């Protein structure tokens, strides 16, 4: 098992979208934990500056599950071009890292 985790960042339009996406990622063992934080985003989209409330999602997963997690977010996301950014970690509490690994490997290994 890896000694790090990956954090996948994405944003969604509202709390309902965050709940739906978070539950899907957890149910499919693509995430061990999903945190949802209300934010305000400013960005340029199609030539216009936008300012919108969003929910930032911090998705904790194992490095091995990052590609499947990205694909799961992409398929379920309502945005035309969703933010999906992966942040590797450099370590952390060993027990937490082991828990993330166990939770995200369960689907691939039914005995896990």
Order of alpha helices (4+ residues) and beta strands (2+ residues): beta-alpha-beta-beta-alpha-beta-alpha
